[in-house]
């Protein structure tokens, strides 16, 4: 497996910026304020001869606030699994008491450590080196993560201190979640519906911070999982609120990362709070998933807390509010107690397989003929549209392309009929089906019928004969 390098320090010293530089990505959320990062974020540094895993962590503080303590717990877990720790400090602010506390935490772990003086410029490097010499660190490097200065020297020092990777490159590469073979499952929804709790329950550990405080999750955290013989990549996302209520710049970037995750996932699980029903914001989040064309499963969380009467009312409201996505399976779960998770993963697998359905063109054309036999399309300008054959234009979601003539004005209701017909015929669940109508080109369009000399002579004779007859 690839060796692991943890980035540790107090809040707002530039750990996330350095993480993005080392991994050549923008996976970590960066803002000029403390406390942005909370959960562990993993990435792979591959622009060196010996790749390694980089772990971004939240700032270590002595605050007794729940979120601060949970963030510290996440950082300590990263230290425990790392083979090397990068102790990041802010050279501009100088040596603070909190830095001593962080160093004590690292030394208690017994892990090798490199002191990284971040935010260095030419005027502060010498002074910072002298000030931080009081920490007694043997390996000290000055960098500017924001300007990518000193990164080559840091990479060389990291490489000299890491152990040789175990196993083959193929085994090591499994930690690169962007190339992971599992189904990418994004957990989406508005804030405080239980997304992080569901992720932790599926993993069987407190991998991400879950609390009753809305907006706890900020980054999109991808985590590998092997469950019941199936490989997954779970992606915990930030809750999406109404645009009018989003004023904080960090929350805006969190929502952007959630929407980017929708474009990259295979299946989206929309979590709803069964006790609150379907809100307008739930419908908005659902709209984002539909716009992305993702396979979809709807999870009704906190179902165990409802009475039989409330469950009946909740089901009737779902039938009414979600009548435009009847193809999405609805699974009742309790993320807190773990009920319904087997049915949820089964529904996600079925949706994934449906979204990747491969249907031969001959079979699709037979299906089109059966649909036309059952229900002919309405007339367009007094003439019937002609649909000749169909083929698969793509997957995720399945795109069925129908060729014919006079298809420009086919009614939307008939397109929906075709969509439902194909979905039922080929047993596709949990995925949208796109129908694309293409008019066949007229092969004689724009061509003038030039008469031969003999045809022109005959035409003139017929015209003269007609005139003499009058």
SULBEL-V219725 format. One record per backbone hydrogen bond with DSSP energy under -1.0 kcal/mol. CO is the residue of the C=O (numbers start at 1). NH is the residue of the N-H. Records with the same first field share a line. If there is no record, write none. Layout:
CO: NH, NH
This chain:
1: 166
3: 53
4: 83, 84
5: 55
6: 86
8: 88
9: 60
14: 18
15: 19
16: 20
17: 21
18: 22
19: 23
20: 25
31: 33
41: 56
43: 54
45: 52
52: 45
53: 5
54: 43
55: 7
56: 41
65: 69
66: 70
67: 71
68: 72
69: 73
70: 74
71: 75
72: 76
73: 77
74: 78
75: 79
76: 80
77: 81
84: 6
85: 114
86: 8
87: 116
89: 118
90: 94
96: 100
97: 101
98: 102
99: 103
100: 104
101: 105
102: 106
103: 107
104: 108
112: 85
114: 87
115: 141
116: 89
117: 143
118: 91
121: 124, 125
124: 128
125: 129
126: 130
127: 131
128: 132
131: 134
132: 135
133: 136
139: 115
141: 117
143: 120
144: 149
149: 144
150: 154
151: 155
152: 156
153: 157
154: 158
155: 159
156: 160
158: 162
168: 172
169: 173
172: 175
173: 176
175: 177
176: 179
183: 233
184: 266, 267
185: 235
186: 269
188: 271
189: 240
194: 198
195: 199
196: 200
197: 201
198: 202
199: 203
200: 204, 205
205: 207
221: 236
223: 234
225: 232
227: 230
230: 227
231: 183
232: 225
233: 185
234: 223
235: 187
236: 221
242: 245
248: 252
249: 253
250: 254
251: 255
252: 256
253: 257
254: 258
255: 259
256: 260
257: 261
258: 262
259: 263
261: 265
266: 295
267: 186
268: 297
269: 188
270: 299
272: 301
273: 276, 277
279: 283
280: 284
281: 285
282: 286
283: 287
284: 288
285: 289
286: 290
287: 291
288: 292
289: 294
295: 268
297: 270
298: 331
299: 272
300: 333
301: 274
303: 306
307: 311
308: 312
309: 313
310: 314
311: 315
312: 316
313: 317
314: 318
315: 319
316: 320
317: 321
318: 322
322: 325
325: 328
327: 430
329: 298
331: 300
333: 303
334: 338
339: 334
340: 344
341: 345
342: 346
343: 347
344: 348
345: 349
346: 350
347: 351
348: 352
349: 353
350: 354
351: 355
352: 356
354: 357
355: 396
360: 364
361: 365
362: 366
363: 367
364: 368
365: 369
366: 370
367: 371
368: 372
369: 373
370: 374
371: 375
380: 383
383: 380
386: 405
389: 403
391: 401
394: 399
398: 434
399: 393
400: 436
401: 391
402: 438
403: 388, 389
404: 440
405: 386
407: 410
411: 415
412: 416
413: 417
414: 418
415: 419
416: 420
417: 421
418: 422
419: 423
420: 424
421: 425
422: 426
423: 428
430: 296
434: 400
436: 402
438: 404
442: 445
444: 447
448: 450
452: 456
453: 457
454: 458
455: 459
456: 460
457: 461
458: 462
459: 463
460: 464
461: 465
462: 466
463: 467
464: 468
465: 469
466: 470
